[in-house]
Structure formats: structure tokens, C-alpha cells
């Protein structure tokens, strides 16, 4: 049984989708903790309500010293001995040192069809480009921003007069289906991409 740590920065809707799926009896992984870079993140309370260990390392306490922030984050994570880290709306860019420590065991969800639209403002960029579809990708985290191997994608149509907010809402719904499916497969040792 793989041990999963989930890192969040906000409300944790993807975290909840992962937790719901891992609650099923046939899942090859179990959550061991939820950690945030924001002690006020709403997802921490939601995880605690489900009986999970929660913790926070406030990045604002480490302004200008990302390695020190990541050293403390690593110390907290290692107390739970996770096999897999799931970034679920964790809004911090990680250094090469942190990524190297967890490489091959860290997943992230990104709101575009990678390799298109790495970084921010993905939905606006897809609409401005005249794309017919947007979507989301789950990928392994490497030192290249949003550049690791893609383990799954879900496609969502872009409709006439679409807005970034409307597209984001549809993509988020797809994320809640895709991320659990990829984690289930990844935890079982299967890196075959999930396509929804």
C-alpha cells in the first residue's frame, strides 16, 4: 500500500477528489497527510474533518530563502514517510534540489493540455489562440516547469463566446476525474497515460 502526501495552497477540491477515491477498498494507496504553504488554506480544515493529519509551512516566514522553506517542508513530509507526493493546487515553484529529492514520486495537475500553455493563465491563452479544446494534464514533476512526463489528460471543448472562468470551471470538473484515475494507476506501478 503506497503512502500519499498531498500538498495544497487553497480550498483543496482536487485533494478531496483524491481522498474520495483513495477511500475505496480496492485502491493501491492511502493518504497519510495534507500539508499547505498557507496555514489558512481552507483545504486543511476539510482534510482534518476527514481525520487526516494536517500541517502547514508558511512560505511567508521564509521570504527570499526558498531552500530553507523547502528544507522545513521536507522535514515535515519525511515524518509521514510518503511514497508519493501529489501537488493539488500547490502554488509554489519548487527548486531543483527539492524536485530531485522526490523525483519519480511526485505528481502535479496542470490546467492545460501539456505541452501547451505551461505556467499561468492557461484558459485565457487557449481561448485567445482559437483552440477548439482545452483540458488538463497530470504529469510527473521534474525541474522543468510543467515539463515532466504526462501521465494523463482530459479534454474539454471550448465553446463559442467561452470565457476563461467558464472554461476553468469545466476543466476543474475534468481534473476531479483525471487526477484520481492517474494516481490509482501510478500507485499500482503503471505509468501508462490515462486519456479521458
C-alpha positions as CSV (number, residue, x, y, z in Angstrom):
1,X,0.0,0.0,0.0
2,X,1.5,3.3,-1.1
3,X,1.6,6.2,1.3
4,X,0.4,9.5,-0.3
5,X,1.1,13.1,0.9
6,X,-1.0,15.8,-0.7
7,X,0.3,19.4,-0.9
8,X,-2.2,22.2,-1.3
9,X,-2.4,26.0,-1.2
10,X,-6.1,26.7,-1.2
11,X,-9.5,25.0,-0.9
12,X,-8.4,21.6,-1.9
13,X,-11.1,20.5,-4.4
14,X,-8.6,18.2,-6.2
15,X,-7.4,16.9,-2.8
16,X,-10.9,15.9,-1.9
17,X,-11.3,14.1,-5.2
18,X,-8.1,12.2,-4.4
19,X,-9.2,11.4,-0.9
20,X,-12.6,10.2,-2.0
21,X,-11.0,7.8,-4.5
22,X,-8.5,6.5,-2.0
23,X,-11.3,5.8,0.4
24,X,-12.4,2.9,-1.8
25,X,-11.3,-0.5,-0.5
26,X,-9.5,-1.6,-3.7
27,X,-7.2,1.5,-4.0
28,X,-3.4,0.8,-4.0
29,X,-2.7,3.9,-1.9
30,X,-3.8,5.6,1.3
31,X,-3.4,9.3,2.3
32,X,-1.1,10.0,5.2
33,X,-1.1,13.8,5.4
34,X,-2.1,17.0,3.8
35,X,0.4,19.9,4.0
36,X,-0.1,23.5,2.9
37,X,2.2,26.5,2.4
38,X,-0.6,28.6,3.8
39,X,-1.8,27.9,7.3
40,X,-5.2,29.5,6.4
41,X,-5.8,27.2,3.4
42,X,-9.4,26.0,3.5
43,X,-8.4,22.5,2.4
44,X,-6.6,21.9,5.7
45,X,-9.8,22.1,7.7
46,X,-11.6,19.9,5.1
47,X,-8.8,17.3,5.4
48,X,-8.9,17.4,9.2
49,X,-12.6,16.9,9.2
50,X,-11.9,13.6,7.4
51,X,-9.4,12.6,10.1
52,X,-6.2,13.2,8.2
53,X,-3.1,14.6,9.7
54,X,-2.6,18.2,8.5
55,X,0.3,20.6,8.7
56,X,1.5,23.9,7.3
57,X,4.8,25.5,6.5
58,X,4.1,29.2,5.9
59,X,6.2,30.3,2.9
60,X,5.9,33.9,4.0
61,X,8.2,33.0,7.0
62,X,10.9,32.2,4.5
63,X,10.8,35.2,2.2
64,X,13.8,35.2,-0.1
65,X,15.0,31.8,1.2
66,X,13.2,29.1,-0.8
67,X,15.8,26.4,0.1
68,X,15.0,27.0,3.8
69,X,11.3,26.7,3.2
70,X,11.8,23.5,1.2
71,X,14.1,22.1,3.9
72,X,11.3,22.6,6.5
73,X,8.7,21.2,4.1
74,X,10.9,18.1,3.5
75,X,11.4,17.7,7.3
76,X,7.6,17.7,7.8
77,X,6.9,15.4,4.9
78,X,9.5,12.9,5.9
79,X,7.8,12.4,9.3
80,X,5.0,10.8,7.4
81,X,7.2,8.6,5.1
82,X,5.3,9.2,1.9
83,X,5.9,7.1,-1.2
84,X,4.1,9.6,-3.5
85,X,3.6,13.3,-3.3
86,X,0.5,14.8,-5.0
87,X,0.6,18.5,-5.7
88,X,-3.0,19.5,-5.8
89,X,-3.1,23.3,-6.3
90,X,0.2,23.8,-4.5
91,X,1.1,27.2,-5.8
92,X,4.9,27.3,-5.2
93,X,7.6,26.8,-7.8
94,X,9.9,24.1,-6.4
95,X,13.7,24.2,-6.6
96,X,15.8,21.6,-8.4
97,X,17.0,20.3,-5.0
98,X,13.5,19.6,-3.7
99,X,12.4,18.0,-7.0
100,X,15.5,15.8,-7.1
101,X,14.7,14.5,-3.6
102,X,11.2,13.4,-4.7
103,X,11.7,12.9,-8.5
104,X,9.8,9.9,-9.8
105,X,7.4,10.0,-6.9
106,X,5.8,13.5,-7.3
107,X,2.7,14.2,-9.4
108,X,1.1,17.5,-10.4
109,X,-2.1,18.5,-12.1
110,X,-2.0,21.4,-14.6
111,X,-5.0,23.1,-16.3
112,X,-3.9,22.7,-19.9
113,X,-3.1,20.1,-22.5
114,X,0.6,20.0,-21.9
115,X,3.0,20.8,-23.5
116,X,0.7,23.7,-24.4
117,X,0.4,26.6,-22.0
118,X,2.8,25.8,-19.3
119,X,2.6,28.3,-16.4
120,X,-0.3,30.6,-15.6
121,X,-3.4,32.0,-17.4
122,X,-3.9,28.7,-19.3
123,X,-7.6,29.1,-20.1
124,X,-7.3,32.7,-21.4
125,X,-4.3,31.6,-23.6
126,X,-6.2,28.7,-25.1
127,X,-9.2,30.9,-25.9
128,X,-7.0,33.7,-27.4
129,X,-5.2,31.1,-29.6
130,X,-8.5,30.0,-31.1
131,X,-8.1,26.4,-29.7
132,X,-11.2,24.1,-30.1
133,X,-10.4,22.4,-26.8
134,X,-8.7,22.9,-23.5
135,X,-8.3,20.5,-20.7
136,X,-5.9,19.3,-18.0
137,X,-2.9,17.1,-17.6
138,X,-1.3,15.1,-14.8
139,X,2.4,14.9,-15.1
140,X,5.4,13.8,-13.1
141,X,7.2,16.7,-11.6
142,X,10.7,17.4,-12.9
143,X,12.9,20.5,-12.6
144,X,11.4,21.9,-15.8
145,X,8.2,23.8,-15.0
146,X,5.2,21.8,-16.1
147,X,7.6,19.7,-18.2
148,X,7.7,16.2,-16.8
149,X,6.3,13.1,-18.4
150,X,2.5,13.4,-19.0
151,X,0.6,10.5,-17.2
152,X,-2.9,11.6,-18.2
153,X,-5.0,14.1,-20.0
154,X,-8.7,15.1,-20.1
155,X,-10.1,17.2,-23.0
156,X,-12.8,19.8,-22.6
157,X,-14.4,21.6,-25.6
158,X,-14.0,25.3,-25.9
159,X,-17.4,26.7,-26.9
160,X,-18.3,29.9,-28.8
161,X,-18.1,33.0,-26.6
162,X,-16.3,31.0,-23.9
163,X,-14.7,32.9,-21.0
164,X,-11.6,31.8,-19.0
165,X,-13.8,31.4,-15.9
166,X,-16.4,29.2,-17.7
167,X,-13.7,27.1,-19.2
168,X,-11.9,26.9,-15.9
169,X,-15.0,25.5,-14.2
170,X,-15.4,22.8,-16.9
171,X,-11.7,21.9,-16.7
172,X,-11.8,21.7,-12.9
173,X,-14.6,19.1,-13.2
174,X,-12.4,17.1,-15.5
175,X,-9.5,17.4,-13.1
176,X,-11.6,15.8,-10.4
177,X,-12.0,12.7,-12.6
178,X,-8.5,12.6,-14.1
179,X,-6.2,13.1,-11.1
180,X,-7.7,10.2,-9.1
181,X,-7.6,7.9,-12.2
182,X,-3.9,8.7,-12.7
183,X,-2.9,8.3,-9.0
184,X,-4.7,4.9,-8.9
185,X,-2.7,3.7,-11.9
186,X,0.6,5.3,-10.8
187,X,0.3,3.9,-7.3
188,X,-0.1,0.4,-8.8
189,X,3.2,0.9,-10.7
190,X,1.6,1.7,-14.1
191,X,2.7,4.8,-15.9
192,X,0.6,4.2,-19.0
193,X,-1.2,7.5,-19.7
194,X,-4.9,7.9,-18.8
195,X,-6.8,9.6,-21.5
196,X,-10.3,10.9,-20.7
